[in-house]
């Protein structure tokens, strides 16, 4: 069926389109009896205001957009995104704002969604994740003029405000801890190399290796999935001089890596120490429980929601907001390495 219009409601109610507009928008100009009749007919016809028409009238869409250019299957098993989305939606819902989510295949498709949603006035602002090293989305969002907030940084996001945590400092604290235990061969199963936070972690490990005199500090890019995490771990553990510690950029990969180590008879933490980012429930229910960089991802999502709503209310009033650096929570998956 065609979408019902104000003209359809007016015809059914036997009044003018102006009277329908007054009634639907709560404006004076019609009697209460007429208003009730119009509203009842609109409800029966399942009428909803058109987003573009509402925008022309200055009304808000009541929604924030989030477009993820990642494989849907990977996102489905990633605890970080589950907690982030939960916190984001909770923060928005408290202010009667919806989260409009779409998963796409690549950055080009993501940009196209931004353009379409902005032209259709579908959302009042965008939350942008996975900040890239040379991010083409920034210039597009600046040009569109719709409030946008970047989760990531610092810097390299133009005039857009951001909420960020120091991934470099988090990685340095982890490497310092492993080196203090005596580890000199440390591997890092990183995320996608195009992401800015991946590069910051890679550089932090490389710089720490020089400062701490590590024998080896190797970063291996992955897609954050359990499959690639397992495959990369298996490759590392079949080397003649295998690493004595591995840092994983996601809990899913870390748990997959732990499974590979058990399969290959590599004792954790006796032969191999494991550390993970994010510290979701996964790190605490496996055996041994994993040492991890802890942060409250749900609270991060709530903070992003609050900051996004503030940017919608006044785009010029919101600036970069730094979150506490994830802290290392030591559990049973790390120990001093065996003597060579």
N, C-alpha and C positions, 0 to 999 in steps of 0.2 A: 504494500500500500504506500501511496505517496505520503510524504511527511505533511501532517496537518499544519495549516497556516492560520494567521490571525483572521484572514478573510473567511476561511472555513468556519471558524468559531463565530464570527459575526453573522454569517448566513444562518447557522444553526440557532443562534440566540435571537435573531431578528433585530440586531442593532448595528450601528456603524462600526467600522474598523477602529475609529478613534475611541469609541466607548470601550471596545475590547482592550485597547492599549492602556487606557486609564485603569481599567479593572485589574489587568495582569500586573501592572507596575505599581499598584497601590496608590494611585494618584486620585485627587478629587475630580469630580465631573460626572460621576454616575451615582445612582442611589445604591444603598446597601443591598437592597433586594436584587437589583440588576447585577451588581458586582458578584453576589453569591451565585447567581444563575450562570454568569459567564465563567466563573472559576470552576463550577461543577461540570460544565460542558467541556472546558479545557482538560479537566482531569479525565473525563470519559473518553476523550479523543486522544489521550496520552500525548498532549501537546508539550513540547519542550522548547525553550528559547534557542534560536540559532546563535551559535557562538560568534559569528562575524557581526550579526546584527547587535548582539549585546555589546561587543567591543566598540562599535560605532557609537553606541549610546554611553560609552565610558564605563561599562560594567566590567568587573573582573571575571576571568574564566573560572577562578576557584580551583586551579590545578597547577602543579609544578611538573615539568617534564624531565624525564631521565631516559637517555638513550644509551644502550650498552652495545658496543661493537666487539662482542666476544662470542665464541661458540656457545649456544644455549645449553648444550650438554655439560660444558665445563662450569658454567655459572650455577647450574642446578645442583652441583655437589660441593660448591665452594662455601664453607661456613662464613667467610668474611662478608660475602655479598648478602647472604641470608640475614645476618645480624645488622648490616648496614641498612638494608631495605626496611627491616622491621623498625629500627630506630627512626629512620627517615619518615616512614609512614605514620608512626606514633606521634612524632613531633608536628607533622602537618595536620593530622586529624584533630589534634587538640585545638586547632584554629580553623576547623571546618574546611580544610584544603585537601584536595585529592592528590595522589601521586599517579601520574600517567607514565607508564613504563613501556618501552619497546626495545626488543633485542634485534640487532641487525648484524649483517655479515662483515661489514668493513667501515672504515672511516668515511668513505664517499657516501655510503648509504646513510650514515649517521647525520652527515651535513645536510643531506636532502630532507631528512625528517625535521631537522631544525628549521629549514626554510619553509616547509609546508605547514608545520604547526604554528610558526610565527605568522604566516600570511592568513591562516584560518583563525587566529586568535584562540587556539586550543588551550594554551597555557599562559600563565603570568610570568614564568621564568624557567630557566633551565639549570639543573645541577649537572656538572661535567666531571666525569671521572677518568682515570687512566690518562693523566696528562702526558703528552708525548714530547719528545726532545725538540722536534720542530713541528709544532702542532698547528695544522691548517684550520682547525676548528675555531681557534681564538679570533682570527681576523673576521671570519664569517659571523660569529656571534656579536662582535663589536659592531659590524656593519648592520646587523638586524636590529640592534638597539633594544632588544629584549633583555631584562635583567638576567644575568647568568653568574653562577658561583662555581668555582673550580675546587674540587677536592684533590689537593695536591700542590706541590711547590717545594721550596720557595722560588718565586720568580718564573719568568718565561711564560707568562699567561697574560701579557699585555696589560690592559686597563681593568681586566676582570678581577674581582676580589677572590680570595681563596681561603680555605680552611686546610691546614697542613700540619704534619708532624715531621720531625727530623729523622728521616730514614738513614741518613749517613751516620748520625750520632748513635742510633740504635745498632747499626752494623758494627761500628767501632767498639762499642761496649761488649758486644758478643765476641768479637775476635780477641779483644783484650782478655776476656775471661778464659777462652780456650787456650790462649798462649800462656796464661798464668798456670793453667793445669799442666802445661808441658807440651801441648800440641804444636807441631811445626809443619805438618802437611794438612792443610785445611781446604776443603772444596765448598763451593757455593752453587746450589742448584737455583738459578735465578729465574725470573719471569721473562716476559717478552722484552726483547732488547730495545724496542721502540719506545717503551715507557720511561719517563723521566725518573721515577723512583727506582726502577731496575738499574739504570745507569749509575745513580747515586750510590746504591749498595755495592755495585761492582767496583766503582772507584774507591769506595771506603775500604773494601777488602784489599785492593791492590796497594793503596797508600799505607795501610796497616802492616802489610807484609814487609815493606821496606823498613818501616820504623821498628818492627818487632823481630826482624831477622828471620822470617819464616822460610823454610826450605821450599815450600810450594803453596801457592794461593791461586786456585783455579776456579773461575766462574763459568758455568755451563747454562746458557739460555734455554728455557723451556716455555710451554704454553700454560703452565700452572696445573696441568691435569695430572691425575694419578698415574695414567699410562706413561706419560713422558717422565714423570718423577721416578717411576719404577725402572724404566729403561735406562735412564741416565745413571741411576744409582748402581744398577747391575754392571754397567760399563766401567764405572769408577772402581767398583770392588773387585773386578777381574784384572786390574792392573797389577804389575809386579810390585810397584811401590804405591799401594793404595793409600788414600787419605785416612788419617786417624780421626778426623772429625768432618762432618758435613752440616752446612747451614742451608735450610730449605726456605724458599720465599713464600710457601703456603703450607698450611697444616695438612691439606690433602696429600701433597707430595711427600711431606715428612712421614706420614703414616704409611704411605705406599713404600717409601724407602726403608722404613723399619721392617716391613713385611719381607722385602727382598733380602735384607741382612739376615733375618731369621732363616729364610729359605736357603741361603748360601752358607749357613753355619758361622756367620760373623756375629760374635757376641756384642750386644749393646748393654752397657757401655764399655765392656772389657776390651773389645777390639775396635770399636767405633763409637764415637760420641755423636749425638744428633741434637740439633737445635732447630726450632721452627719459629717463624713469624706468626703473629696474630693470636695464638693461645686460645683457640676455641675449645669446646667440650671434647673434641677429638683427641687433643693432646693429653687429656687427663684420664681417658677411659681405656687407653691402650696400655700394654705392659712391655717394657717399663714406661711409666708416664714421662712425657717429653719435656725437657727444658725448653722454654719458649719466651719470646718477647711479648709481654702482655700489654694489652690495651682493651678498653671497654668499647668495642665496636658499636654496640647498640647506642651507647651514650654519644659516640661520634656522630651517628646518624641523626640523633635528636638535635645535636648542636648544628649540624649542617642545615636541618630544617629551620631552626630558629634564625640562623644567619640568612638563609634564603628568603624567608618571609620579611626580614628586616630590609633586605636589598630590594624586594618588590615594593615595600612601603616607601623607601627613600634610597634609590640606587647610589647616591653620592655619599651616604652616611656609612656605608659598609666598606671595611678595608680588610687586609689580610689578617687572619687570626691563627696564631700558632697553638697547636695542641701539645700537651706533655709528650715528651719522647717515650716511646714504648720501653718498659723496664724489663730487665731479664729476671725471669722466675726460674730458679734452678730446681730441677727434679732429678729423677733417677737415670736419665738417658745420657748424662755427661759424667766423665771421670777422667783421671789422668791416663794417658796412653800407656800401653805396655812398652817396656824397653825393647828397642830393635835388636 
